[in-house]
Amino acid sequence: MTQSKIALVTGANRGLGKEIALQLASKGLDVIITYNTNKAEAEEVVAAVQTKGQKAIALHLNVMDTSLFKGFHTQLSEALTVHFKAEKFDFLINNAGFIHHVPFDEISEVQFDDMLNVHLKGPFFLTQMLLTSLNNGGAIVHISTGLTRFVTPGFATYAAMKTAVETLAKYQAQELGERKIRVNTVAPGAIETDIMGGFVRDNKQMNETLASQTALGRVGLPDDIGGVVAFLCTDDAKWVNAQRIEVSGGANL
């Protein structure tokens, strides 16, 4: 029996990360998800992946605390051996995050550091730590945002960190190319998730305003994004590298 390839998705106990995990499973990949605070939600995602016939486990990880990464790497290695009979995994999806929506002239240094740690420093050093456990010929996908292309007040700090991630991805693609590891970013537009307290999903006026700014006439859903990320973790995407792929329905054209 052929060993299924394995994807690791950070922050996948709900929202976009959950949908990414489910879409990966639908394409025949085994999945490792991480969660920070809600283990019960994570276990529900594990069960949903398993109903698709794939293996899955959930591991705790706070991507904002780089001091935890070495221990997480050890835990991951043990989990790969015990649960997947594997030494390494194939795909890393840096998805975990949250947003402080604060005007530029009001953002605090603490809030700035939060955005730095969760969206740039965390993914930077987590990826670096896990490289020895990532198979040659695998791939890394960073989740970015449409806000690196178009401007919406209140997101300056968040968008600045994601812009840095998009540049980082190109450098990683070049430097990891000798290992045939592809690195891309997926940049969603406005998506109906829990982020910012369901700001897009639950605020009817905001939802309608954002939909009116989108060529396809609605805001995005998690499965609009999950399928694109899953595609990047297949052989169909073997020649897609160092790209920023915006998945926004044609927002702010």
GULUMTOR-406376 format. One record per atom (N, C-alpha, C): atom name; x, y, z. Coordinates in Angstrom, 2 decimals, decimal comma. Layout:
BEGIN
[CA [X Y Z]] ...
END
This chain:
BEGIN
[N [0,84 -1,20 0,00]] [CA [0,00 0,00 0,00]] [C [0,88 1,25 0,00]] [N [0,57 2,19 -0,88]] [CA [1,36 3,41 -1,00]] [C [1,13 4,32 0,21]] [N [2,22 4,85 0,75]] [CA [2,14 5,78 1,87]] [C [1,53 7,11 1,42]] [N [0,48 7,54 2,08]] [CA [-0,11 8,83 1,77]] [C [0,88 9,94 2,14]] [N [0,87 11,00 1,36]] [CA [1,67 12,15 1,74]] [C [1,01 12,86 2,91]] [N [1,81 13,61 3,64]] [CA [1,36 14,19 4,91]] [C [1,51 15,71 4,87]] [N [0,45 16,39 5,28]] [CA [0,47 17,86 5,35]] [C [0,31 18,31 6,79]] [N [1,03 19,36 7,16]] [CA [0,91 19,99 8,47]] [C [0,29 21,37 8,29]] [N [-0,84 21,60 8,96]] [CA [-1,56 22,87 8,84]] [C [-1,62 23,52 10,22]] [N [-1,06 24,71 10,36]] [CA [-1,12 25,39 11,65]] [C [-2,45 26,13 11,79]] [N [-2,93 26,19 13,03]] [CA [-4,17 26,90 13,31]] [C [-5,36 26,34 12,57]] [N [-5,53 25,02 12,63]] [CA [-6,55 24,36 11,79]] [C [-7,70 23,79 12,58]] [N [-7,93 24,29 13,78]] [CA [-9,06 23,78 14,55]] [C [-10,39 24,40 14,13]] [N [-10,34 25,47 13,34]] [CA [-11,58 26,07 12,83]] [C [-11,27 26,98 11,64]] [N [-12,32 27,55 11,07]] [CA [-12,17 28,54 10,02]] [C [-11,44 28,05 8,78]] [N [-10,59 28,91 8,28]] [CA [-9,87 28,62 7,04]] [C [-8,96 27,40 7,20]] [N [-8,27 27,30 8,32]] [CA [-7,38 26,16 8,53]] [C [-8,12 24,84 8,53]] [N [-9,29 24,81 9,16]] [CA [-10,12 23,60 9,16]] [C [-10,48 23,19 7,74]] [N [-10,91 24,15 6,94]] [CA [-11,30 23,84 5,56]] [C [-10,10 23,37 4,74]] [N [-8,94 23,95 4,97]] [CA [-7,72 23,50 4,29]] [C [-7,46 22,04 4,62]] [N [-7,56 21,70 5,90]] [CA [-7,32 20,32 6,33]] [C [-8,29 19,35 5,65]] [N [-9,55 19,73 5,58]] [CA [-10,56 18,85 4,97]] [C [-10,33 18,71 3,47]] [N [-9,96 19,79 2,82]] [CA [-9,70 19,73 1,38]] [C [-8,46 18,88 1,08]] [N [-7,45 18,99 1,93]] [CA [-6,26 18,14 1,77]] [C [-6,63 16,68 1,90]] [N [-7,46 16,36 2,88]] [CA [-7,90 14,97 3,07]] [C [-8,68 14,47 1,87]] [N [-9,49 15,35 1,29]] [CA [-10,27 14,96 0,11]] [C [-9,38 14,61 -1,08]] [N [-8,16 15,15 -1,07]] [CA [-7,21 14,84 -2,13]] [C [-6,28 13,68 -1,75]] [N [-6,61 12,99 -0,66]] [CA [-5,87 11,79 -0,29]] [C [-4,64 12,01 0,56]] [N [-4,56 13,15 1,22]] [CA [-3,42 13,42 2,09]] [C [-3,79 13,16 3,55]] [N [-2,84 12,65 4,31]] [CA [-2,97 12,59 5,75]] [C [-2,65 13,98 6,30]] [N [-3,20 14,28 7,47]] [CA [-3,12 15,66 7,96]] [C [-2,73 15,72 9,43]] [N [-1,80 16,61 9,74]] [CA [-1,49 16,98 11,11]] [C [-1,94 18,43 11,28]] [N [-2,80 18,68 12,26]] [CA [-3,24 20,05 12,49]] [C [-2,72 20,53 13,83]] [N [-2,56 21,84 13,96]] [CA [-2,20 22,40 15,25]] [C [-3,32 23,31 15,73]] [N [-3,38 23,44 17,04]] [CA [-4,34 24,33 17,69]] [C [-3,62 25,02 18,84]] [N [-4,16 26,16 19,25]] [CA [-3,56 26,88 20,37]] [C [-4,38 26,73 21,64]] [N [-5,69 27,00 21,56]] [CA [-6,49 27,03 22,78]] [C [-7,67 26,07 22,81]] [N [-8,12 25,58 21,67]] [CA [-9,35 24,80 21,66]] [C [-9,11 23,38 21,17]] [N [-8,75 22,50 22,09]] [CA [-8,45 21,11 21,74]] [C [-9,70 20,38 21,24]] [N [-10,86 20,69 21,83]] [CA [-12,09 20,00 21,43]] [C [-12,41 20,26 19,96]] [N [-12,27 21,51 19,54]] [CA [-12,48 21,83 18,12]] [C [-11,49 21,08 17,24]] [N [-10,25 21,02 17,67]] [CA [-9,22 20,33 16,90]] [C [-9,54 18,85 16,73]] [N [-10,03 18,23 17,79]] [CA [-10,38 16,81 17,72]] [C [-11,55 16,58 16,78]] [N [-12,46 17,55 16,69]] [CA [-13,56 17,44 15,74]] [C [-13,04 17,47 14,29]] [N [-12,05 18,29 14,05]] [CA [-11,45 18,34 12,70]] [C [-10,74 17,02 12,40]] [N [-10,03 16,49 13,39]] [CA [-9,38 15,18 13,23]] [C [-10,40 14,12 12,84]] [N [-11,52 14,09 13,55]] [CA [-12,57 13,11 13,26]] [C [-13,13 13,30 11,85]] [N [-13,30 14,56 11,43]] [CA [-13,82 14,83 10,09]] [C [-12,86 14,37 9,01]] [N [-11,58 14,57 9,24]] [CA [-10,57 14,08 8,29]] [C [-10,62 12,56 8,20]] [N [-10,76 11,93 9,34]] [CA [-10,77 10,46 9,38]] [C [-11,98 9,90 8,65]] [N [-13,10 10,61 8,66]] [CA [-14,28 10,14 7,92]] [C [-14,03 10,14 6,42]] [N [-13,02 10,90 5,99]] [CA [-12,65 10,91 4,57]] [C [-11,64 9,82 4,24]] [N [-11,33 8,98 5,23]] [CA [-10,43 7,86 5,00]] [C [-8,97 8,16 5,16]] [N [-8,64 9,29 5,75]] [CA [-7,24 9,69 5,94]] [C [-6,89 9,73 7,41]] [N [-5,61 9,57 7,70]] [CA [-5,13 9,68 9,07]] [C [-5,01 11,15 9,46]] [N [-5,19 11,40 10,75]] [CA [-5,07 12,78 11,24]] [C [-4,79 12,78 12,73]] [N [-4,04 13,77 13,17]] [CA [-3,84 14,02 14,60]] [C [-3,79 15,53 14,82]] [N [-3,98 15,93 16,08]] [CA [-3,90 17,35 16,45]] [C [-2,80 17,52 17,49]] [N [-1,97 18,53 17,30]] [CA [-0,89 18,84 18,23]] [C [-1,03 20,29 18,70]] [N [-0,69 20,52 19,96]] [CA [-0,76 21,87 20,48]] [C [0,44 22,69 20,01]] [N [0,19 23,94 19,61]] [CA [1,28 24,83 19,22]] [C [0,82 26,28 19,31]] [N [1,59 27,09 19,98]] [CA [1,40 28,54 19,98]] [C [2,48 29,12 19,06]] [N [2,09 29,50 17,85]] [CA [3,08 29,95 16,87]] [C [3,70 31,29 17,24]] [N [3,17 31,96 18,26]] [CA [3,73 33,24 18,69]] [C [4,95 33,08 19,59]] [N [5,17 31,86 20,09]] [CA [6,24 31,64 21,06]] [C [7,31 30,73 20,45]] [N [8,36 31,35 19,92]] [CA [9,40 30,58 19,24]] [C [10,16 29,65 20,18]] [N [10,11 29,92 21,48]] [CA [10,82 29,05 22,42]] [C [10,20 27,66 22,49]] [N [8,99 27,53 21,98]] [CA [8,30 26,23 22,00]] [C [8,60 25,37 20,78]] [N [9,25 25,94 19,78]] [CA [9,36 25,27 18,49]] [C [10,22 24,02 18,54]] [N [11,29 24,05 19,32]] [CA [12,16 22,87 19,40]] [C [11,39 21,70 20,00]] [N [10,66 21,97 21,08]] [CA [9,86 20,92 21,69]] [C [8,78 20,42 20,77]] [N [8,16 21,35 20,01]] [CA [7,13 20,94 19,05]] [C [7,73 20,05 17,98]] [N [8,92 20,38 17,52]] [CA [9,57 19,57 16,49]] [C [9,79 18,15 16,99]] [N [10,22 18,02 18,24]] [CA [10,41 16,69 18,83]] [C [9,08 15,94 18,90]] [N [8,04 16,63 19,32]] [CA [6,71 16,02 19,41]] [C [6,21 15,60 18,02]] [N [6,45 16,45 17,04]] [CA [6,05 16,14 15,67]] [C [6,76 14,90 15,16]] [N [8,07 14,81 15,41]] [CA [8,83 13,66 14,94]] [C [8,30 12,36 15,55]] [N [7,97 12,43 16,84]] [CA [7,41 11,25 17,51]] [C [6,05 10,89 16,92]] [N [5,23 11,89 16,65]] [CA [3,90 11,65 16,09]] [C [3,99 11,05 14,69]] [N [4,93 11,52 13,90]] [CA [5,11 10,96 12,56]] [C [5,44 9,48 12,64]] [N [6,31 9,13 13,56]] [CA [6,71 7,73 13,71]] [C [5,56 6,87 14,21]] [N [4,88 7,34 15,25]] [CA [3,85 6,52 15,90]] [C [2,56 6,44 15,08]] [N [2,09 7,58 14,58]] [CA [0,77 7,63 13,95]] [C [0,80 7,42 12,44]] [N [1,92 7,76 11,80]] [CA [1,96 7,72 10,35]] [C [3,02 6,77 9,80]] [N [3,81 6,16 10,68]] [CA [4,89 5,26 10,26]] [C [5,79 5,95 9,25]] [N [6,10 7,22 9,52]] [CA [6,90 8,02 8,60]] [C [7,96 8,78 9,39]] [N [9,03 9,15 8,70]] [CA [10,08 9,94 9,33]] [C [9,91 11,43 9,06]] [N [9,27 11,74 7,94]] [CA [9,13 13,14 7,55]] [C [7,74 13,41 6,99]] [N [7,42 14,69 6,83]] [CA [6,16 15,07 6,20]] [C [6,45 15,83 4,90]] [N [5,40 16,16 4,16]] [CA [5,59 16,65 2,79]] [C [5,18 18,11 2,56]] [N [4,19 18,59 3,30]] [CA [3,65 19,93 3,02]] [C [3,43 20,69 4,33]] [N [3,89 21,93 4,35]] [CA [3,70 22,80 5,51]] [C [2,85 23,99 5,09]] [N [1,72 24,17 5,77]] [CA [0,83 25,29 5,49]] [C [0,82 26,20 6,71]] [N [1,44 27,37 6,58]] [CA [1,49 28,35 7,67]] [C [0,23 29,20 7,61]] [N [-0,76 28,80 8,41]] [CA [-2,07 29,42 8,35]] [C [-2,44 30,18 9,63]] [N [-1,92 29,76 10,78]] [CA [-2,38 30,30 12,07]] [C [-2,24 31,82 12,14]] [N [-3,23 32,44 12,76]] [CA [-3,13 33,88 12,92]] [C [-4,41 34,52 13,41]] [N [-4,31 35,79 13,75]] [CA [-5,46 36,62 14,11]] [C [-5,11 38,04 13,72]] [N [-6,06 38,95 13,85]] [CA [-5,86 40,32 13,37]] [C [-6,23 41,33 14,45]] [N [-5,34 42,29 14,67]] [CA [-5,70 43,50 15,40]] [C [-6,11 44,54 14,35]] [N [-7,39 44,88 14,30]] [CA [-7,88 45,89 13,36]] [C [-7,85 47,24 14,06]] [N [-6,76 47,97 13,85]] [CA [-6,53 49,23 14,56]] [C [-5,90 50,23 13,59]] [N [-6,37 51,48 13,56]] [CA [-5,74 52,47 12,69]] [C [-4,25 52,62 12,97]] [N [-3,50 53,00 11,95]] [CA [-2,05 53,13 12,06]] [C [-1,65 54,03 13,21]] [N [-2,35 55,14 13,38]] [CA [-1,93 56,11 14,40]] [C [-2,37 55,72 15,82]] [N [-3,03 54,57 15,95]] [CA [-3,48 54,12 17,27]] [C [-2,88 52,78 17,69]] [N [-2,26 52,06 16,78]] [CA [-1,75 50,72 17,11]] [C [-0,66 50,83 18,17]] [N [-0,70 49,94 19,14]] [CA [0,30 49,96 20,21]] [C [1,48 49,06 19,84]] [N [2,57 49,24 20,55]] [CA [3,74 48,40 20,30]] [C [3,44 46,95 20,64]] [N [2,64 46,72 21,67]] [CA [2,26 45,35 22,03]] [C [1,46 44,71 20,89]] [N [0,51 45,44 20,33]] [CA [-0,28 44,91 19,21]] [C [0,59 44,68 17,98]] [N [1,52 45,60 17,74]] [CA [2,46 45,42 16,63]] [C [3,25 44,13 16,82]] [N [3,76 43,92 18,02]] [CA [4,54 42,71 18,29]] [C [3,69 41,45 18,15]] [N [2,42 41,52 18,55]] [CA [1,52 40,38 18,34]] [C [1,46 40,02 16,86]] [N [1,26 41,01 16,01]] [CA [1,16 40,76 14,57]] [C [2,48 40,26 14,00]] [N [3,58 40,84 14,49]] [CA [4,90 40,39 14,06]] [C [5,12 38,92 14,41]] [N [4,80 38,57 15,65]] [CA [5,09 37,21 16,12]] [C [4,23 36,15 15,45]] [N [2,96 36,44 15,27]] [CA [2,07 35,40 14,74]] [C [2,14 35,30 13,22]] [N [2,41 36,42 12,54]] [CA [2,35 36,40 11,08]] [C [3,71 36,38 10,37]] [N [4,78 36,74 11,06]] [CA [6,09 36,76 10,40]] [C [7,15 35,99 11,17]] [N [7,43 36,39 12,39]] [CA [8,48 35,73 13,16]] [C [8,15 34,26 13,39]] [N [6,90 33,98 13,77]] [CA [6,49 32,59 14,00]] [C [6,66 31,71 12,79]] [N [6,01 32,05 11,66]] [CA [6,17 31,23 10,46]] [C [7,63 31,15 9,97]] [N [8,38 32,23 10,13]] [CA [9,77 32,24 9,70]] [C [10,56 31,16 10,44]] [N [10,51 31,20 11,77]] [CA [11,35 30,29 12,54]] [C [10,74 28,90 12,69]] [N [9,42 28,79 12,59]] [CA [8,82 27,45 12,59]] [C [9,23 26,70 11,32]] [N [9,15 27,37 10,19]] [CA [9,57 26,75 8,93]] [C [11,04 26,35 9,00]] [N [11,85 27,25 9,51]] [CA [13,28 26,96 9,64]] [C [13,51 25,72 10,51]] [N [12,80 25,65 11,63]] [CA [12,95 24,53 12,56]] [C [12,53 23,20 11,93]] [N [11,49 23,24 11,10]] [CA [10,92 22,00 10,58]] [C [11,55 21,52 9,27]] [N [12,49 22,29 8,73]] [CA [13,06 21,94 7,43]] [C [13,68 20,55 7,40]] [N [14,29 20,14 8,50]] [CA [14,93 18,82 8,50]] [C [13,91 17,69 8,48]] [N [12,66 18,00 8,79]] [CA [11,62 16,98 8,77]] [C [10,71 17,10 7,54]] [N [11,02 18,02 6,65]] [CA [10,23 18,21 5,43]] [C [10,89 17,48 4,28]] [N [10,14 16,62 3,63]] [CA [10,69 15,82 2,54]] [C [11,13 16,69 1,37]] [N [12,22 16,30 0,73]] [CA [12,59 16,90 -0,55]] [C [11,44 16,68 -1,53]] [N [11,20 17,67 -2,38]] [CA [10,09 17,57 -3,32]] [C [8,76 17,96 -2,74]] [N [8,76 18,43 -1,49]] [CA [7,53 18,87 -0,85]] [C [7,21 20,31 -1,18]] [N [6,40 20,93 -0,31]] [CA [6,00 22,31 -0,58]] [C [5,63 23,02 0,70]] [N [5,77 24,34 0,65]] [CA [5,36 25,22 1,74]] [C [4,35 26,21 1,17]] [N [3,26 26,42 1,90]] [CA [2,27 27,41 1,50]] [C [2,07 28,36 2,68]] [N [2,27 29,64 2,41]] [CA [1,99 30,67 3,40]] [C [0,64 31,30 3,08]] [N [-0,19 31,52 4,10]] [CA [-1,43 32,24 3,89]] [C [-1,17 33,73 4,08]] [N [-1,41 34,50 3,03]] [CA [-1,22 35,95 3,07]] [C [-2,60 36,62 3,06]] [N [-2,74 37,71 2,36]] [CA [-4,00 38,44 2,33]] [C [-4,07 39,34 1,11]] [N [-5,29 39,56 0,62]] [CA [-5,48 40,52 -0,46]] [C [-5,08 41,92 -0,06]] [N [-5,00 42,18 1,24]] [CA [-4,67 43,51 1,75]] [C [-3,22 43,92 1,48]] [N [-2,40 43,03 0,95]] [CA [-1,07 43,43 0,51]] [C [-1,12 44,09 -0,87]] [N [-2,27 43,95 -1,56]] [CA [-2,45 44,60 -2,88]] [C [-3,34 45,83 -2,78]] [N [-4,45 45,70 -2,10]] [CA [-5,36 46,84 -1,95]] [C [-5,39 47,28 -0,48]] [N [-5,75 48,54 -0,28]] [CA [-5,64 49,14 1,05]] [C [-7,01 49,33 1,70]] [N [-7,12 48,87 2,94]] [CA [-8,31 49,11 3,76]] [C [-7,84 49,63 5,11]] [N [-8,26 50,81 5,52]] [CA [-7,78 51,39 6,77]] [C [-7,99 50,44 7,96]] [N [-7,01 50,46 8,85]] [CA [-7,07 49,63 10,04]] [C [-6,26 48,36 9,96]] [N [-5,73 48,05 8,77]] [CA [-4,99 46,81 8,58]] [C [-3,52 47,02 8,25]] [N [-3,00 48,21 8,54]] [CA [-1,63 48,53 8,14]] [C [-0,61 47,54 8,71]] [N [-0,73 47,24 9,99]] [CA [0,25 46,36 10,63]] [C [0,13 44,93 10,10]] [N [-1,08 44,43 10,04]] [CA [-1,33 43,08 9,52]] [C [-0,81 42,95 8,10]] [N [-1,15 43,90 7,24]] [CA [-0,74 43,83 5,84]] [C [0,77 43,96 5,68]] [N [1,39 44,76 6,53]] [CA [2,85 44,90 6,46]] [C [3,53 43,57 6,75]] [N [3,04 42,83 7,74]] [CA [3,62 41,53 8,07]] [C [3,41 40,54 6,93]] [N [2,23 40,57 6,33]] [CA [1,95 39,63 5,24]] [C [2,75 39,99 3,98]] [N [3,00 41,27 3,76]] [CA [3,86 41,67 2,64]] [C [5,26 41,09 2,83]] [N [5,74 41,14 4,06]] [CA [7,05 40,54 4,36]] [C [7,03 39,04 4,10]] [N [5,94 38,38 4,45]] [CA [5,83 36,93 4,22]] [C [5,87 36,62 2,72]] [N [5,23 37,44 1,93]] [CA [5,23 37,21 0,48]] [C [6,65 37,32 -0,09]] [N [7,41 38,27 0,42]] [CA [8,81 38,39 0,00]] [C [9,63 37,21 0,51]] [N [9,40 36,84 1,75]] [CA [10,09 35,68 2,33]] [C [9,86 34,43 1,48]] [N [8,64 34,23 1,02]] [CA [8,32 33,04 0,23]] [C [9,16 32,95 -1,03]] [N [9,40 34,08 -1,67]] [CA [10,22 34,07 -2,88]] [C [11,66 33,69 -2,57]] [N [12,18 34,21 -1,47]] [CA [13,54 33,84 -1,07]] [C [13,62 32,37 -0,69]] [N [12,62 31,88 0,01]] [CA [12,60 30,46 0,36]] [C [12,54 29,60 -0,89]] [N [11,73 30,00 -1,86]] [CA [11,61 29,23 -3,09]] [C [12,97 29,11 -3,78]] [N [13,72 30,22 -3,79]] [CA [15,04 30,19 -4,42]] [C [16,01 29,33 -3,63]] [N [16,05 29,53 -2,32]] [CA [17,06 28,85 -1,51]] [C [16,74 27,38 -1,27]] [N [15,47 27,00 -1,31]] [CA [15,09 25,60 -1,12]] [C [14,90 24,87 -2,44]] [N [15,12 25,59 -3,53]] [CA [14,94 24,98 -4,85]] [C [15,83 23,77 -5,08]] [N [17,03 23,78 -4,50]] [CA [17,92 22,64 -4,69]] [C [17,36 21,37 -4,06]] [N [16,43 21,53 -3,13]] [CA [15,75 20,38 -2,53]] [C [14,42 20,10 -3,22]] [N [14,13 20,85 -4,29]] [CA [12,87 20,72 -5,05]] [C [11,65 20,98 -4,17]] [N [11,83 21,87 -3,19]] [CA [10,72 22,29 -2,34]] [C [10,13 23,58 -2,92]] [N [8,85 23,55 -3,24]] [CA [8,17 24,72 -3,79]] [C [7,60 25,57 -2,65]] [N [7,59 26,88 -2,84]] [CA [7,05 27,79 -1,82]] [C [6,17 28,83 -2,51]] [N [4,92 28,90 -2,06]] [CA [3,96 29,84 -2,63]] [C [3,16 30,50 -1,52]] [N [2,52 31,62 -1,85]] [CA [1,59 32,25 -0,92]] [C [0,20 32,28 -1,55]] [N [-0,81 32,07 -0,73]] [CA [-2,20 32,21 -1,13]] [C [-2,77 33,41 -0,39]] [N [-3,32 34,35 -1,13]] [CA [-3,79 35,62 -0,56]] [C [-5,31 35,72 -0,69]] [N [-6,04 35,36 0,37]] [CA [-7,50 35,46 0,31]] [C [-7,97 36,91 0,35]] [N [-9,14 37,14 -0,24]] [CA [-9,84 38,39 0,00]] [C [-10,65 38,25 1,27]] [N [-11,73 39,00 1,39]] [CA [-12,58 38,92 2,57]] [C [-13,26 37,54 2,62]] [N [-13,17 36,88 3,77]] [CA [-13,68 35,52 3,93]] [C [-14,60 35,45 5,15]] [N [-15,66 34,70 5,04]] [CA [-16,58 34,49 6,16]] [C [-16,00 33,44 7,11]] [N [-15,30 33,91 8,15]] [CA [-14,74 33,03 9,18]] [C [-14,95 33,68 10,55]] [N [-14,38 33,05 11,58]] [CA [-14,47 33,58 12,94]] [C [-13,53 34,76 13,17]] [N [-12,60 34,99 12,25]] [CA [-11,57 35,98 12,51]] [C [-12,18 37,37 12,77]] [N [-11,58 38,09 13,70]] [CA [-12,09 39,39 14,13]] [C [-13,54 39,29 14,61]] [N [-13,83 38,20 15,30]] [CA [-15,17 38,02 15,87]] [C [-16,25 37,85 14,81]] [N [-15,89 37,25 13,67]] [CA [-16,86 37,06 12,60]] [C [-17,20 38,36 11,88]] [N [-16,24 39,27 11,82]] [CA [-16,43 40,62 11,29]] [C [-17,04 40,62 9,89]] [N [-16,56 39,74 9,03]] [CA [-17,09 39,66 7,66]] [C [-18,36 38,82 7,60]] [N [-18,36 37,74 8,33]] [CA [-19,47 36,78 8,27]] [C [-20,75 37,31 8,92]] [N [-20,61 37,97 10,09]] [CA [-21,77 38,27 10,91]] [C [-22,25 39,72 10,82]] [N [-21,47 40,60 10,23]] [CA [-21,87 42,00 10,07]] [C [-22,48 42,16 8,68]] [N [-23,80 42,18 8,63]] [CA [-24,51 42,19 7,35]] [C [-24,10 43,36 6,46]] [N [-24,00 44,54 7,05]] [CA [-23,63 45,71 6,26]] [C [-22,22 45,59 5,71]] [N [-21,27 45,12 6,54]] [CA [-19,91 44,93 6,08]] [C [-19,85 43,87 4,99]] [N [-20,59 42,78 5,17]] [CA [-20,62 41,71 4,19]] [C [-21,10 42,23 2,83]] [N [-22,17 43,02 2,86]] [CA [-22,73 43,54 1,61]] [C [-21,79 44,55 0,96]] [N [-21,13 45,36 1,77]] [CA [-20,19 46,34 1,22]] [C [-19,02 45,64 0,53]] [N [-18,46 44,64 1,18]] [CA [-17,34 43,91 0,59]] [C [-17,78 43,14 -0,66]] [N [-18,97 42,59 -0,63]] [CA [-19,49 41,88 -1,81]] [C [-19,62 42,82 -3,00]] [N [-20,04 44,06 -2,72]] [CA [-20,22 45,04 -3,80]] [C [-18,89 45,46 -4,42]] [N [-17,80 45,23 -3,72]] [CA [-16,47 45,58 -4,22]] [C [-15,79 44,41 -4,91]] [N [-16,51 43,31 -5,07]] [CA [-15,94 42,07 -5,61]] [C [-16,63 41,73 -6,93]] [N [-15,85 41,43 -7,94]] [CA [-16,40 41,20 -9,28]] [C [-17,44 40,09 -9,30]] [N [-17,25 39,05 -8,50]] [CA [-18,19 37,94 -8,49]] [C [-19,36 38,16 -7,54]] [N [-19,41 39,31 -6,89]] [CA [-20,61 39,74 -6,19]] [C [-20,88 39,13 -4,84]] [N [-19,87 38,55 -4,21]] [CA [-20,04 38,02 -2,85]] [C [-18,69 38,01 -2,16]] [N [-18,70 37,80 -0,87]] [CA [-17,44 37,58 -0,16]] [C [-17,11 36,10 -0,23]] [N [-15,88 35,77 0,16]] [CA [-15,43 34,39 0,05]] [C [-15,89 33,51 1,19]] [N [-15,84 32,22 0,94]] [CA [-16,11 31,20 1,94]] [C [-14,83 30,38 2,15]] [N [-14,68 29,74 3,29]] [CA [-13,46 28,98 3,54]] [C [-13,13 27,96 2,45]] [N [-14,16 27,32 1,88]] [CA [-13,85 26,30 0,86]] [C [-13,36 26,92 -0,44]] [N [-13,60 28,22 -0,64]] [CA [-13,03 28,90 -1,81]] [C [-11,51 28,92 -1,73]] [N [-10,99 28,96 -0,52]] [CA [-9,55 29,05 -0,31]] [C [-8,94 27,67 -0,12]] [N [-9,61 26,83 0,65]] [CA [-9,06 25,51 0,98]] [C [-8,70 24,69 -0,24]] [N [-9,53 24,76 -1,27]] [CA [-9,25 23,97 -2,48]] [C [-8,01 24,43 -3,21]] [N [-7,74 25,74 -3,17]] [CA [-6,55 26,26 -3,84]] [C [-5,29 25,84 -3,09]] [N [-5,34 25,90 -1,77]] [CA [-4,20 25,45 -0,97]] [C [-3,95 23,97 -1,20]] [N [-5,02 23,18 -1,20]] [CA [-4,88 21,75 -1,43]] [C [-4,29 21,46 -2,81]] [N [-4,71 22,21 -3,82]] [CA [-4,15 22,06 -5,17]] [C [-2,64 22,26 -5,16]] [N [-2,16 23,23 -4,40]] [CA [-0,72 23,51 -4,35]] [C [0,06 22,38 -3,69]] [N [-0,66 21,47 -3,04]] [CA [-0,03 20,32 -2,39]] [C [-0,23 19,04 -3,19]] [N [-0,39 19,19 -4,49]] [CA [-0,55 18,03 -5,39]] [C [0,45 18,12 -6,54]] [N [0,59 17,03 -7,25]] [CA [1,48 17,01 -8,41]] [C [0,98 17,90 -9,54]] [N [-0,32 18,22 -9,55]] [CA [-0,84 19,13 -10,57]] [C [-0,19 20,51 -10,46]] [N [0,34 20,83 -9,29]] [CA [0,97 22,15 -9,07]] [C [2,49 22,05 -9,04]] [N [3,03 20,99 -9,63]] [CA [4,48 20,74 -9,51]] [C [5,34 21,83 -10,12]] [N [4,79 22,66 -11,00]] [CA [5,57 23,71 -11,66]] [C [5,13 25,11 -11,21]] [N [4,36 25,15 -10,14]] [CA [3,94 26,43 -9,55]] [C [4,86 26,72 -8,38]] [N [5,63 27,79 -8,49]] [CA [6,63 28,07 -7,47]] [C [6,87 29,58 -7,37]] [N [7,08 30,05 -6,14]] [CA [7,40 31,45 -5,87]] [C [6,29 32,40 -6,34]] [N [5,04 31,94 -6,24]] [CA [3,92 32,74 -6,72]] [C [3,05 33,24 -5,57]] [N [2,50 34,44 -5,75]] [CA [1,43 34,95 -4,90]] [C [0,13 34,74 -5,65]] [N [-0,71 33,87 -5,14]] [CA [-1,98 33,56 -5,80]] [C [-3,10 34,22 -5,00]] [N [-3,69 35,25 -5,55]] [CA [-4,80 35,91 -4,86]] [C [-6,09 35,16 -5,16]] [N [-6,85 34,87 -4,12]] [CA [-8,11 34,15 -4,25]] [C [-9,17 35,02 -3,60]] [N [-9,68 35,98 -4,38]] [CA [-10,54 37,01 -3,80]] [C [-11,82 37,24 -4,59]] [N [-12,05 36,44 -5,62]] [CA [-13,25 36,66 -6,43]] [C [-13,19 37,91 -7,29]] [N [-12,01 38,52 -7,36]] [CA [-11,85 39,77 -8,10]] [C [-12,21 40,97 -7,24]] [N [-11,57 41,08 -6,08]] [CA [-11,85 42,19 -5,17]] [C [-11,07 43,44 -5,55]] [N [-11,72 44,59 -5,46]] [CA [-11,05 45,88 -5,66]] [C [-10,26 45,95 -6,96]] [N [-10,90 45,59 -8,05]] [CA [-10,22 45,61 -9,36]] [C [-10,14 47,04 -9,90]] 
END
